[in-house]
Amino acid sequence: MGKSLKSYLSTLKLVFFLFLSFQIFGEDIPKETELSEKDILTAKLQQEAVGRNIINALRYGRFALAEFEWKKIENSNLQEAEYHYLKGSLFYSRLEWNDAKANLTKSLTLNPKHEAASFLLGMTYAQEDNWVKAKDVWVDALDLSPYNPFYYYNIGVAHFVLGDWSKAIDVLKKAEEYKPNYAEARMLLAQCYVENGNLDLSKTILESILELEPRNEKAHNLLGRVIYQINRDSKKALVHLKNERTLGWRERKVYGRSFFEMRNWKRAESIFRYVAFSPFADESDEVLYLNILLNLGWEEKANEYFRFAETKVKNSSVIGNAYRSLLVSHEGKTLLYHYFKTR
């Protein structure tokens, strides 16, 4: 009995001693998850190589290849800024904006000078129709790359969507300064001048674009609108307004009015119907469409449209403004400079 008790006490002392030793010295025991300098270097080189493959795959829309490459580093123990940028890029390509923002923000937290993460974060906000936030992020990105014409261009797009024509003009001029003959910037600059009321300068820019690109349909469409607004000359406007499928809603108004003034009522009606029932139709558009219907002898349709227009006035304040904003935002997304594609 005495020996058994003594043995038990000895064992207890040993266990207690080992417990104390672990508490005192345990922190000095190397952890299996800690990486050596060699492991860190190897992981960085792998992420660099795989990252290039992922970004190149995304640029060319090879999404399956990008996902395949990501699997190689998905479980990496080295999760620094570049890791989260690549992860955010994949989420962006999948249209998963919240996860993209979370990873891109994490990347910038770890490395505030990660230029690509900053640019893509702005793109993500733009895809969510948050153009104010997108613009602010791109403005911050200019601190990292103050001579990047694509940043200035996208900031110009944001100002265009927000209706800040003067600010858009200023930054688009910067884009052209750092990338001479930047066609997209010149085209948007001409459009901003139209919206700002400087039609003559817009016309000069558009004519210079068409000298270099005679088949540029977008430039032709905008020039047709400008010519009509300057001279009210339907025939000259229609020389440039040729392809109805490529017309924006602003140019479609001019296109329909031109056929109306040439007394081609049926053609005018088929074109102007889109404008008349859109949230962009103002009172003069509604009156014109009623006039077209009456000239065609369609009095019943004219009465129906009159009732529709009256109802729209009563209900257009909230939903009309929201719809107009969404359409302009959608237009802005088609104008943006993208690093790579989405699915």
KANOR-V82993 format. One record per residue. N is the residue number from 1. BURIAL is I if it has 24 or more other C-alpha atoms within 12 Angstrom, else O. D_FIRST is the distance of its C-alpha to the first C-alpha in Angstrom with 2 decimals. Layout:
BEGIN
n	burial	d_first
N	BURIAL	D_FIRST
N	BURIAL	D_FIRST
END
This chain:
BEGIN
n	burial	d_first
1	O	0.00
2	O	3.86
3	O	5.54
4	O	5.13
5	O	6.28
6	O	8.70
7	O	9.96
8	O	10.63
9	O	12.46
10	O	14.40
11	O	15.52
12	O	16.62
13	O	18.55
14	O	20.22
15	O	21.34
16	O	22.66
17	O	24.48
18	O	26.08
19	O	27.19
20	O	28.85
21	O	30.48
22	O	31.97
23	O	33.35
24	O	34.92
25	O	36.22
26	O	36.41
27	O	40.08
28	O	41.02
29	O	39.82
30	O	43.02
31	O	43.49
32	O	44.73
33	O	47.60
34	O	49.08
35	O	52.32
36	O	53.49
37	O	57.09
38	O	58.01
39	O	56.53
40	O	58.44
41	O	61.67
42	O	61.29
43	I	60.66
44	I	63.67
45	O	65.95
46	I	64.90
47	I	65.48
48	I	68.84
49	O	70.01
50	I	68.75
51	I	70.10
52	O	73.59
53	I	73.46
54	I	72.37
55	I	75.09
56	O	77.79
57	I	76.78
58	I	77.00
59	O	80.37
60	O	81.82
61	O	80.17
62	O	77.90
63	I	75.01
64	O	73.13
65	O	73.10
66	I	71.85
67	I	68.95
68	O	68.16
69	I	68.10
70	I	65.90
71	O	63.14
72	O	62.81
73	I	61.62
74	O	60.42
75	O	56.70
76	I	57.30
77	O	54.75
78	I	57.77
79	I	59.28
80	I	61.81
81	I	65.27
82	I	66.89
83	I	64.21
84	I	64.83
85	I	68.59
86	I	68.51
87	I	66.34
88	I	68.73
89	I	71.69
90	I	70.38
91	I	69.80
92	I	73.35
93	I	74.79
94	I	73.04
95	O	74.65
96	O	71.23
97	I	72.36
98	O	69.31
99	I	66.91
100	I	69.57
101	I	69.93
102	I	66.16
103	I	65.78
104	I	69.00
105	I	68.06
106	I	64.65
107	I	66.52
108	I	68.75
109	O	65.83
110	O	64.31
111	O	67.74
112	O	70.56
113	O	73.06
114	I	72.43
115	I	76.05
116	I	75.73
117	I	73.00
118	I	75.24
119	I	78.24
120	I	76.35
121	I	74.80
122	I	78.37
123	I	79.34
124	I	76.51
125	I	77.75
126	I	81.28
127	I	80.12
128	I	78.73
129	I	82.18
130	I	80.80
131	I	83.61
132	I	83.18
133	I	79.60
134	I	80.65
135	I	83.45
136	I	81.20
137	I	78.67
138	I	81.52
139	I	83.04
140	I	79.72
141	I	79.73
142	I	83.09
143	O	81.34
144	O	79.59
145	O	82.74
146	O	85.84
147	O	88.36
148	I	87.00
149	I	89.89
150	I	87.69
151	I	85.75
152	I	89.05
153	I	90.32
154	I	87.35
155	I	87.59
156	I	91.26
157	I	90.32
158	I	88.01
159	I	90.83
160	I	93.18
161	I	90.91
162	I	90.53
163	I	94.32
164	O	94.34
165	I	97.33
166	O	98.12
167	I	94.57
168	I	94.45
169	I	97.71
170	I	96.40
171	I	93.24
172	I	95.05
173	I	97.55
174	I	94.61
175	I	93.40
176	I	96.88
177	O	97.00
178	O	93.90
179	O	94.84
180	O	98.64
181	O	100.09
182	I	96.86
183	I	98.40
184	I	95.82
185	I	95.92
186	I	99.74
187	I	99.82
188	I	97.52
189	I	99.46
190	I	102.68
191	I	101.07
192	I	99.89
193	I	103.44
194	I	104.77
195	I	102.34
196	O	103.24
197	O	106.95
198	O	107.93
199	I	109.62
200	O	111.89
201	I	109.07
202	I	107.05
203	I	110.08
204	I	110.45
205	I	106.81
206	I	107.03
207	I	110.24
208	O	108.65
209	I	105.69
210	I	108.09
211	O	110.03
212	O	106.91
213	O	105.61
214	O	108.58
215	O	106.40
216	I	103.86
217	I	103.96
218	I	101.95
219	I	104.42
220	I	107.34
221	I	105.94
222	I	105.43
223	I	108.83
224	I	110.50
225	I	108.97
226	I	110.05
227	I	113.62
228	I	113.89
229	I	112.65
230	O	115.06
231	O	118.18
232	O	117.59
233	O	118.89
234	I	117.43
235	O	119.00
236	I	117.70
237	I	114.25
238	I	114.17
239	O	114.93
240	I	111.34
241	I	109.66
242	I	109.64
243	O	106.28
244	I	105.25
245	O	101.75
246	O	100.87
247	I	102.21
248	I	99.98
249	I	100.64
250	I	102.75
251	I	104.96
252	I	105.22
253	I	106.91
254	I	109.61
255	I	109.92
256	I	110.60
257	I	112.97
258	I	114.94
259	I	115.67
260	I	116.53
261	I	119.08
262	O	120.53
263	O	120.90
264	O	118.63
265	I	117.13
266	I	115.04
267	O	113.45
268	I	112.83
269	I	111.20
270	I	108.84
271	I	107.68
272	I	107.62
273	I	105.77
274	I	102.48
275	I	103.33
276	I	104.64
277	I	101.45
278	I	99.09
279	I	97.57
280	I	99.65
281	I	102.95
282	O	104.74
283	O	107.70
284	O	110.26
285	I	108.41
286	I	108.38
287	O	112.09
288	I	112.87
289	I	111.01
290	I	112.90
291	I	116.12
292	I	115.27
293	I	114.58
294	O	117.86
295	O	119.81
296	O	118.46
297	O	119.61
298	O	116.08
299	O	116.46
300	O	113.75
301	O	111.20
302	I	112.40
303	O	111.81
304	O	108.30
305	I	107.49
306	I	108.92
307	O	106.55
308	O	103.62
309	I	104.57
310	O	104.80
311	O	101.37
312	I	99.88
313	O	101.14
314	O	99.36
315	O	96.01
316	O	95.94
317	O	94.49
318	O	90.75
319	O	90.42
320	O	93.53
321	O	92.24
322	O	88.84
323	O	90.56
324	O	92.87
325	O	89.92
326	I	88.12
327	O	91.24
328	I	91.79
329	I	88.11
330	I	88.41
331	I	91.50
332	I	89.59
333	I	86.83
334	O	89.47
335	I	90.79
336	I	87.55
337	I	86.83
338	I	83.68
339	I	81.43
340	I	80.47
341	I	80.82
342	I	78.94
343	O	78.54
END
